[in-house]
Amino acid sequence: MESEAEIEDKLINQLKHGKSQWNFRDDLKTEDQLWTNFFRILTSHNQDILNGVPLTENEKAVIKSKIVHPTFYKSAEWLAGANGMVKLPIQRDDTKLGVADLVVIDNTNIAGGSSVYEVVHQIQLHKRDNLGRNRRYDVTLLINGLPMIHIELKNRMHSIKEAFNQIQKYIDQQMFNGIYSTTQVFVISNGTETKYIAAGQQLREKFLTTWVDENNKPVHDYLSFAKRVLSIPMAHKLVTEYIVLDKEQQNIIVLRPYQIQAIEAINKVALQPDNSSNIRGGYVWHTTGSGKTLTSYKVAHNLLSIPSINKTVFLIDRNDLDTQTTSAFKTYAQNDTTRVEETKNSYELARKLVSPNKQVIIATRQKMQALFKRIKKDNGQKRLYNKLQELNLAFVVDECHRTVSPDQKNDIDAFFTHKPMWFGFTGTPIFAENAKEAKGKNARTTAQQYGPCLAKYTIKDAIRDQAVLGFQVEEETYNSEETEDESDTKKLDQIYSSKDHMEAVVNQIFKQAWSKQGIFNKNHRGYIYSALFTTQSIKQAQRYYRYFLEIINDQEYDNKYLKRIRKIVPDYPKIAITYSVGESQDGADANQSEMKNSLKIYNAMYHTDFSMDELRAYNTNVSERLARKKEQYKPRDQQLDMVIVVDRMLTGFDAPSLSALYLDRPPLPYKNLIQAFSRTNRIFDQDKKFGQIVTFQYPKKYKEDINGAISLYSDGGTNEVMAPKWDTSKALFENAEKKIVKYSNVSQDTILNAPIKEQEKFAKEYQNFDKTLAAAETYSQWDDVSLEKDYGINDSFVEETKAIYEVVKDNIKKTLPQIDPNVDEQPLDLDYELETGDKQTVDYRYILQLIQTYIPTDDNESVQKTNAEINEIDTYIDDLSKTNKVMAGLLQSLWDKVKQNPENFRNKQVNEILQTMMDEAYEELINDFSKKYCLNLDDLKFVIKHYDLSKDEYKQSGLNELLARNSFIEYKKEHPDTNMLMWKKNVRSKIRNFYAKKIIPITDK
């Protein structure tokens, strides 16, 4: 088996291999040497600007201060540069020399003469605080002397999760400040598995990405990954062309491989010579939830670099998406050279199309159609008309099967002298199997309308790569007549519109929400998930909305499922309704009246002031409140639990915190069904396992259509996309339960003293028990299960077995070298995180995130918070104090200071402030303990640093040196009645308790 050092050597050799690749700098070993190397390259590239006068030490210090940023995001903003150039203006010490505008990196010259590519390894970094240690970094890739990609390696005996955790630990310890603050991408590998992720202060495991090749086959091997991704020019492109900055979330986004491949495929087509006999374009099939908006932004941006293209037009099919897409595009463009323009009407669209500026224009299909109609009728606009006709445009079309019909595309093509390029994006293409009805020569499929499929990434691919979740579907019925003959739609429609059916549906939603919206373990994370509830008609949506209001306002309403929910979430359900008032010509007046009342209720709930003239703004607010992406909608009192819709929000709406879709309507067409389902399956947190789907009508038809739709849009097969049915999940749990329950008659010592292979067998069985139990808990049928009554498993057995498991796992970690990695057996996952344990602890990191939203920044001057939002943090800290009093005390102290004067913390990161408080608390605790027992301070620090709770208290490193005679003599002066044996015994015991109860809570992350 390769050692970590051997993996590192082979990786560096691969990086050096080939023409114009990375130059190995084995002479660079410290941060100071990296800075010296950077200034050497900077000086070399700016000789003309420096005019022969070298940089002074003071000037170098100024440059360092401008390069070093408090967060990776701030570094990325600077590295974005302007027009592809990263520059640093500095006033020369000799004022006669003026200002030197130094070029740091020229991203327009990738792999060119002005770009220097170097690889370093084993760089030594000094500890940043008293709790830390000196560190050595594995491998780092430098562009013009600045760290851009950092690679953390493990050998095959360790999982890449260890490398991931190690990087996060280094970030927490502020090891990535200084010159390393420019890092943009992290790569982790154990040789067998390799992933990459954008740099960030709080890395999220869900964003770890496996590279895939052009056929969507994963690339796991580290050398293959290095050859494909870390070679020049690809590595340079990865940290420049394929990085997007999210201004709103202050995050770096690095594109996934399928996004990069789609962009490159489109560029290739766009650069081909014009052949008017062929369709100029093609379509991208990327499953819903895979980041099509981000990909299409980069496509629109890149197309503008083609000289012959005057404008890129991003077409969407309705106003609410217009607002959402414009917002997203503008967020991405904040640190880009791209100008993103929205249009209020067709005349403004025309003016912006003919303007001399190269820009991305976002417009609805309706505005484009209106433009053609009006411009032809307006005889005074002939000059504008002629200018428009001569434009060379590239259209990027969101949900291309729906946004532009074949007739509409034909009209647009016919208008322009130069046939536009068309690039469509869709998660649900139209194939021959679900082709549109024939209409003359019009296109019936997506390929016929736009051209060939240029890139494909199906839902099956996305689930494999953990880019989206699968679906868990439950078809509910309440009446035997519902399942007898589904062809009798008239009879069933009467049943489905009855009050009895509505009451049964609402009752079931309250029952299902317990698991589907994550209410049962809400205290584990501090929030619940949101949901959509869709009906067939506006009238039925209104009826449900009124019924929910009756329940909310009825203090006497008696429902055991709602009572259970309100013990945890007292104000559930917080609901809203949205629909187009003009969706139905019949009852338009009634719809307006109903909507007025809905607005009145909504305004009262959230202290807003929407009127009928502001329905677009209201719909945007509802979408943002349900999505909870913006900071102001994260507190509980600003959230929505569920929105009732007809067709709105079932396509294009992106909300990772949304987990459930309730459908009380007949099945939708295949493409619409997948679109609707896909609102629920965004990756969000560890507890969200599936997109949860519950249907309340036509169970047989839904089952058939769901299987058909999933098979069509996953390239065949449904097993990878659909969660197992309840009976299967229950059987898996029962099989795991039988294996774990046998340990109820086995003593703890028997398990812990067993051979390591038997301990490993126990640990695997416990992990499987935990995993299958967590999966079973997501089904509504689990409500009828009692672990104790049905399986004889009580809470004490679960807790005792869990405690044994934790000790066993530590035992196995210590004997890793004894485990043969070549044995053909599934190894124990030592990084597995238990999913069913204590669900009452709120992670202190979550509390820190909430506190961070109160800190003013230069980008956000005023931070206004409600009493409810303030009380929410107080409650979470109080909850944390029940399990970690020390950390809760530190957080409370920090929180009190922030509340008292937020301005004192402007532009600061609260995690760094807390780290400093933890350091100070650690020093105070150590000093107090040392003084109390008259111990040498340095010796005590050594013992604490190396303390191991799994070892006997007599076998701790450095303990004998700590319990020296001269320390006892000092102690005896204050305690004359004690003897040395008693003192040693007491100190050993007190140190163990001190470490477990005081030190671990502020150091064990």
Summary of the structure (lengths in Angstrom):
residues: 1005
radius of gyration: 31.3
end to end distance: 31.0
largest distance: 109.8
contacts: 3165
relative contact order: 0.06
helix: 51%
strand: 14%
